[in-house]
């Protein structure tokens, strides 16, 4: 299949703009931006390169059809008209998911059943089968209905794209890799400038920063669900991986991760080695409350404890207050913090220049950017809405 196709990349809430910029940087035109998804146009290679290179995307889907439907009869007929045989072989397993937003069609379970039946009827007729075996590789189908506009797509990623392949050890409350990459990109850090995370935990923020700084494709260590699709031939995957290998830079980076937990630091070192960036990060055991640097300018991007449980809240608030002097003493540094705590600015005694609403999993958070030497006593907030 040649020519332009329609692709859909998904993202966490609040990250659509970051994802759209990534897509455009790859050289593709974005055609629509909705909550948690960005649509773009490109040939078959666009889907391959998007899977390999998008740092903030959760999945990449191939759009196979779009039409209007306000009831189940229209939905069934619209789905049945799609040339599913171009995308699903006779033995394909095709679980169906759906998302309904401001739609006259209200029932997710009925929507899934009707889409499944319509696809099966179409394929059964084409392949002359009374019952489809669904014994082959899985190709998940999604029906997204927004204001009665149905968009049908098939997942090409397989495992979610945050599963880079380097995080082989499990850590409590670890930041998802795609969100970590988004925080680094939102901070506007530049590889020639020092980067630090004084609450580094298992190292995800530092590893993602190093991969960005070194030009390492986030999907370089993994495989993807669509690698056996005839419309995305093996030559495209080989070419994209060669491009990724050629793009890796030997740049010297100044990245530091610190944490008080020795076990977490051991995980971080393992993850950095697995990602191929161990020589770009210095990990050390240190208390964030005494974090210091003699370098005149840099970026801190961090995800400190939230204290979601009532029993932890007082301890976390004390930690924020006691960390504030260290953060405020850094000469010329930009400090970026992801937190769910609504009183973060007051506890740090600092006024954010920018704030953005995000979600860390199910937890509603804000990403705060404190520019150099801006404190709560320096005047009114210069907040920027997401």
N, C-alpha and C positions, 0 to 999 in steps of 0.2 A: 504494500500500500504506500503510495507516494503522495506528495502534495501536502498542504497544510491540514493539520488535525487540530482538534480542540482538546486542551489538557486542563485539568483542575488540580491545583495543589492546595492542600488543607493546612491550617495553622491554628494555634491556640488563639483564644480571644485576645484582641489588642495587638496581635502581631501581623495582621494582614498587610499593613504598610511596609513593614520590614521585608516580608516575603515578596511582595510585589517588586520592591527594589532589587532583591536578589534575582528574580526572574528577568527583569530588564537588563541587569548586569550580565546575564548569560546571553543576551542578544535577542530575547523574544518579547513580543508585544503582549502586554496584559490587556484583556478585553473586558473584564468585569471584576470588581472587588466587592465581595459580600462578607458578612460576618463569618470568620473562620475559614474562608476559601477565596482563592484567586484563580480566575480563568485566564488562560493564555493560549496563543496560537503558535504552531510550529510543526515541522515535519516529524517523522518517526524519531529522528535523533533527539528532538526536544524532550521527549519523555525519558529517553535514556540518560541524557545529560542532567535533566532535572532531578532524577532519582539519585544520581551520583554526587551532585554538587549543591543542592539546596540544603542549607544548614538549619533553616527554621521551619521547613515543611514537615508535616506529620505523615502525609501520603501524597502520591501522585496518581491521579486517575485519568483514564482516557474517556472522554465524553463520546458516547455512541448514538445519542439521540436527544432531541428536545422538542417539546410540544406543549400545548395548553390542555388542561383537563380539570374540570371542576366536579366530576363525579367518577364513580368506579367504572362505568361503562366506557367513558372516554379514556380513562387510564388504561384499561385492558386493551382497547383497540390501538391506542398510540404505542404501547409497548410491543404489541404483536407486529406492528409495521416495521420495526427496526430489523436490520439485517444481522441478527445475532450470529448467524452462521459464519460471518466474516471474522468474528472474534472468539467464538466458543466452539471448540471441536466437539464431536459427538459424545465423547466420554467426560467432558469437563464437569467438574463440580462447581455449582454457581450459587452459593448462599446469597440471600438477598437482604440488604439492610435498607433503611429509609430514614429520611429526615423531613419533617413537615413544619413549615414556617408560614404562618398567616395564610393557610390553605383552607378551602372549603372541604377538602378531604381531610378527615380528622383522625381516623383510626390507623395507627402505625401497623398493628398486626394484620388488619385487613389489607392494607396497602402492600405489605410484604407478600401476602398470600396471592393477591391478584397479579402482581408483577411476576412472581415465580410461575404462576399458571400460564401467563401470556408468553413468557420466554420459552417454557417447556412446550407449549403448543406450536410455536413457530419452529423450534428446533426439531421437534418430533416429525413435523411435516416435511422438513428439508431432508432429514436423515432417515425418514421412513421407519421410525421407531415408535411403538406404542408407549414405551416407557424408557426414559433416558437413564443410562446406567450411573452417571455421575461418579465414576470410579477413577477418573483421571485427576490431573492437577487442578487445584482450586483457583477459580477466577471470580472473586467476590463482586457482586453487582450492587450498585446503590441507586435508589430512586430519591432524588432530592426535589421536593416540591416547595416552591417559594411563590406565594401569591398566585397559585394555580398554574404556575409554569413548571413543568416536569423536566428535569434533567436526569438522564440515565448515564451512568458511567461504570467502568470496570476498573478495579484496583490493579495497579501495576507494581506496587512496592513489595507486596508480601508482608514480611514483618514491618512494623512501624519504623519510620525513618530515624526516630531517636535511638534506635538500637544500632549504634555505629559498629559495635563489635569489640571495642576496647574496654568497656566496663564489665569486666569478668567477675568482679567481687561485689557482693550486695552490701549496701550501706543504708542505715536508717535515714529517712527524709532526704535522700539524694535528689539533687536537682536534675530534671530531665535534660538530656543533652541538647535537644532543640531549643528549649527555653534558655539554657546557659549560653548557647551561641547567640540567641537573640539579645540577651542582656549585654554581651560584649559588643555586638553591632550597634545597639541603641546607645551605648556609652560614647560612641565615636572614638574609641581608642585607636591609636595608630601604632603599627608594629615597631616603629623606631623609638617609641616612648615606653618607659617602664610600666609594668602592669603588676598588680598585687591583689591577692585575696587573703585577708587576715583570718577568715573563717572558712578555710578551703575544704574542710571535710575530706571526702574521697576524691577531690581534685577536679571535678568536672569543669568548673569555670576556667581553671588554669589550662586544662588540656584543650578545651575548645578555643581559648585565646591563642594558644600555641599553634593549633591547626590552622586558624585563620591567618596568623602571622607568617606561617611557613607555606601557605597556599596548598594545604593538604585537603583533598576532597573528603567530605565527611563520610561518604559511602565507600571509601577505598578498601575497607576491610571486609565488606559484606557482599552478599548476593541479593537478588531481587526477584520478585514473583514472576515478572514478565520476561525473564531471560530465555524462556522456551517458546515465546510467541513468534509465529511466522512473520507477523507484521513488524516485529522489532528484531531483525536478524542478528545472529551472533556477531557479524562483522561490525555492527554499530556499537555493541557492548565492548568489543576489543578496541575499537578506535577511541571510544570515550575513556577507557581505562588507560590507554597510552597517553592521551591528552592529560589525564590526571597525574600520571607519573612524571610527565615532562614539566608540569606546573609546579612541582615541589621545589621550594627555595631552601637554600642553605643559610638563610639570614640568621644572624645572631640576635636573639631576643633576650630582653630582661624581664622575666616573669617569675614571680615569687608567690608561693603558697605557704601559708602558715596556719597551724592549728594546735590546740592544746592537747589533742587526743592522738597518742602515738599510733594506735591501731588504725585510725582514719588516715594518718599520713602514710602508713605502710600501704594501704589500699591505693592512695593517690599515686604513689611511686610506681606501683604495679600498673595502674591504668595509663600513666604517662609512657611507660616502656612499651605497653601493648599498642598504643597509638603512634609510636615512633617519634615522640617529642620529649623524651626524658632529658636530652641534652639541652633543651630550651627552657626548662623549669627548675628552679631551686626550691625544694620543700624543706621546711624547718619547723621544729616544735617551738611554739611561742604563744604567749598570751596576747590576744588582740588588744587588750587594754594597755599594753606597753609597745604596740606596734610603732616603729619609727623608721625614718629614712633620711639620709643626708642628701639624696638626689633632689634637686630643685625642680620638681614637676613630674607628674605621673598620673596614673589612673588606678584607683581602687574600685573593683567591681566585686560585690560580695552579697551573700545570702545568709545573714546571721540567724540564730535560732528565733522562732516566733513566740514560743510560750503559749501555744494554743490551749493547753490544759490549765485550768485555774491554778493548780498547785505550782506550776512553773512560771506563771506570769510575773510574780514579784521578782523572781531571780533574773528573768530576762530583762525586765525594766531596769533593774540595778546594773546589769551588764551593759545595756545601752548607755546609761548615764556615765558609767565608769570608762567606757570606750571613747566617749566624746572628746576628752582632752587630747588623746593621741591622734584622732582624726583631724581635729582642728589645728593641730600643731604642724601638720605636713605642709611644707612650703610649695605653693603653686599646684597642689594636687587636686584633681577632680575625684569626688567620692560618689559612687553609685551604689545604692542599697535597695535590694528587694525585700519587702517586709509586709506582713499583714497587720502590723501594729498601727492603729490609727493615731497614736500619739508619738510616732517616731521622731518627728521634727522637734517636738517639745523636749523629749528625753535626751536627744543629742544636742539640743541648744543650737540647732542649725536650721536655716530656712532653705528649702529646696528651690533651685532655679527652675527645674522641670519636674513634672510628675506624670506618670502614665499608669492607667489601670490595667492590670494583668491578672492572670490566674496561674498559680503554681499548683497544678492538679486541680482539685476542687476548691482550693483556698483562694479567696479573693485577696489580692495584694495590690500594692503600688510600688512602682519602680521610681525611686527618688534620685535625682542628680543634684549634688551639692557642689557648686563651683568653688574655686579656691577662695578661702577666707570669707565666705558668706555665712553669717551667724544670725541667730534669731534677733539679736539686738541691732542688726544693721538695717532694719526697716521692713517694709511690707514685702509679702511674697510676690515673686514674679512667676507665678504658676502658668504652665502651658497645658491646656486640656488635651486629652488623648486624641 
